[in-house]
């Protein structure tokens, strides 16, 4: 799944997009990203799925467009 990265989070992740193995929901995705990029824990950020703000329990599909904002 492709995850687009915006704003200050690009500096944290050192990229504007990431390729992530499928995750079940946003909470699992955020956990994986925060393990890979511990500095993410220091920032408040939202996750959008298919151009809509999404809650932690939003189920992710491989075809979803995911963005960190």
BAFI-3210 file (N, C-alpha, C; in Angstrom, 3 decimals, decimal comma, padded with zeros to 6 digits):
// residues 69
n [1|2|3|4|5|6|7|8|9|10|11|12|13|14|15|16|17|18|19|20|21|22|23|24|25|26|27|28|29|30|31|32|33|34|35|36|37|38|39|40|41|42|43|44|45|46|47|48|49|50|51|52|53|54|55|56|57|58|59|60|61|62|63|64|65|66|67|68|69]
n.u [000,846|000,538|001,647|001,214|003,154|003,074|003,976|005,749|006,161|007,384|010,050|010,604|010,216|011,885|011,095|008,569|006,718|005,735|006,081|004,120|003,584|000,467|-001,830|-004,118|-005,756|-005,948|-004,802|-002,989|-001,339|-000,250|001,140|003,115|004,483|005,425|007,179|009,095|009,840|010,615|010,534|008,111|006,323|006,607|005,144|001,991|-000,330|-002,541|-004,417|-005,478|-007,805|-008,525|-008,973|-010,376|-010,667|-009,786|-010,633|-008,938|-009,823|-010,494|-010,779|-008,336|-007,779|-005,903|-006,132|-006,662|-006,123|-003,797|-002,839|-000,515|-000,879]
n.v [-001,161|002,207|005,034|008,383|011,171|014,185|017,648|018,511|015,926|014,721|015,408|013,947|011,295|011,257|011,175|011,496|009,608|006,290|002,755|000,333|-002,788|-004,479|-003,367|-003,909|-001,903|001,671|002,157|000,006|000,567|003,087|002,242|000,570|002,470|004,247|002,611|002,231|004,862|006,471|009,184|010,119|009,846|012,131|014,011|015,410|014,008|013,378|010,843|010,304|008,597|007,764|010,469|011,396|012,328|009,985|007,586|005,731|003,092|002,582|000,391|-000,794|-001,139|-002,695|-001,141|001,418|004,967|006,412|008,914|010,766|013,455]
n.w [000,000|-000,827|000,886|001,209|002,241|004,010|004,652|007,669|008,354|006,223|006,585|008,880|008,030|005,887|003,232|000,632|000,166|001,052|000,844|002,076|003,676|003,648|006,108|008,798|009,922|010,635|013,153|013,414|011,255|012,039|014,314|013,191|011,576|013,550|014,892|012,922|012,369|014,932|015,700|014,829|016,906|018,349|017,095|016,268|014,191|011,428|009,709|006,492|004,485|001,285|000,717|002,955|006,348|008,820|011,324|013,977|013,907|011,317|008,678|006,466|002,967|000,329|-001,981|-001,128|-000,931|000,995|003,323|005,274|007,367]
ca.u [000,000|001,312|001,274|001,782|003,585|003,024|004,416|006,926|006,345|008,351|011,384|010,733|010,303|012,901|010,511|007,198|005,831|006,239|005,401|003,914|002,814|-000,920|-002,151|-005,545|-006,457|-005,061|-004,037|-001,871|-000,439|000,476|002,075|004,238|005,240|006,100|008,323|010,084|010,234|010,246|010,288|006,698|005,621|006,743|004,303|000,568|-000,635|-003,781|-004,348|-006,623|-007,971|-009,355|-009,208|-011,261|-010,083|-010,194|-010,406|-007,971|-010,393|-010,824|-010,167|-007,609|-007,730|-004,707|-006,397|-006,902|-005,135|-003,550|-001,950|-000,184|-000,962]
ca.v [000,000|003,438|006,041|009,690|011,867|015,625|018,598|018,227|014,475|014,356|015,501|012,836|010,037|011,434|010,856|011,979|008,449|005,028|001,543|-000,414|-004,030|-004,253|-003,278|-004,136|-000,648|002,818|001,986|-000,896|001,308|004,072|001,512|000,170|003,662|004,801|001,734|002,487|006,269|006,823|010,623|010,387|009,920|013,501|014,879|015,129|013,907|012,699|009,931|010,375|007,447|008,152|011,901|011,676|012,089|008,645|007,185|004,646|001,777|002,469|-000,777|-000,433|-002,079|-002,423|-000,129|002,733|006,049|006,780|010,068|011,270|014,913]
ca.w [000,000|-000,895|001,864|000,899|003,451|003,772|005,676|008,503|008,419|005,182|007,196|009,828|007,284|004,845|001,933|000,470|000,048|001,596|000,408|003,315|003,590|004,077|007,538|008,979|010,171|010,817|014,398|013,108|010,365|012,837|015,174|012,339|011,186|014,717|015,163|011,872|012,496|016,304|015,844|014,552|018,193|018,854|016,271|016,148|012,769|011,066|008,572|005,589|003,599|000,151|000,856|004,092|007,670|009,224|012,715|014,184|013,631|009,893|008,037|005,254|001,841|-000,482|-003,019|-000,520|-001,006|002,387|003,457|006,609|007,341]
c.u [000,896|000,751|001,985|002,055|003,673|003,601|005,685|007,204|007,275|009,772|011,630|010,979|011,347|012,409|009,119|006,214|006,539|005,445|005,333|003,169|001,428|-001,048|-003,654|-006,340|-005,445|-004,229|-002,816|-000,849|000,398|001,499|003,320|005,112|006,020|007,239|009,452|010,667|009,832|009,941|008,839|005,903|005,648|005,831|002,848|000,254|-001,925|-003,523|-005,636|-006,618|-008,966|-009,879|-010,228|-010,505|-010,627|-009,796|-009,459|-008,516|-010,827|-010,051|-009,553|-007,657|-006,500|-004,908|-006,636|-005,766|-004,983|-002,557|-001,754|-000,121|-000,695]
c.v [001,230|004,436|007,336|010,435|013,361|016,410|018,172|016,725|013,967|014,419|014,328|011,525|010,063|011,041|011,456|010,839|007,201|003,877|000,634|-001,708|-003,755|-004,283|-003,393|-002,849|000,468|002,684|001,101|-000,211|002,309|003,395|001,104|001,370|004,247|003,907|002,030|003,893|006,771|008,316|010,989|010,538|011,332|014,480|014,438|015,095|013,123|011,785|010,094|009,133|007,861|009,579|012,252|011,405|010,767|008,356|005,986|003,273|001,607|001,307|-000,339|-001,551|-001,735|-001,317|001,265|003,703|006,582|007,949|010,406|012,776|015,480]
c.w [000,000|000,109|001,493|002,201|003,145|004,942|006,388|008,581|007,322|005,729|008,131|009,091|006,169|003,452|001,843|000,216|000,568|000,993|001,631|003,010|004,142|005,596|007,680|009,175|010,432|012,081|014,155|012,207|011,157|013,748|014,379|011,990|012,359|015,200|014,177|011,978|013,884|016,499|015,513|015,844|018,760|018,120|016,339|014,658|012,560|009,881|007,769|004,706|002,523|000,308|001,934|005,383|008,170|010,659|012,778|013,812|012,170|009,275|006,713|004,228|001,003|-001,527|-002,456|-000,779|000,414|002,429|004,923|006,516|008,722]
res [x|x|x|x|x|x|x|x|x|x|x|x|x|x|x|x|x|x|x|x|x|x|x|x|x|x|x|x|x|x|x|x|x|x|x|x|x|x|x|x|x|x|x|x|x|x|x|x|x|x|x|x|x|x|x|x|x|x|x|x|x|x|x|x|x|x|x|x|x]
***
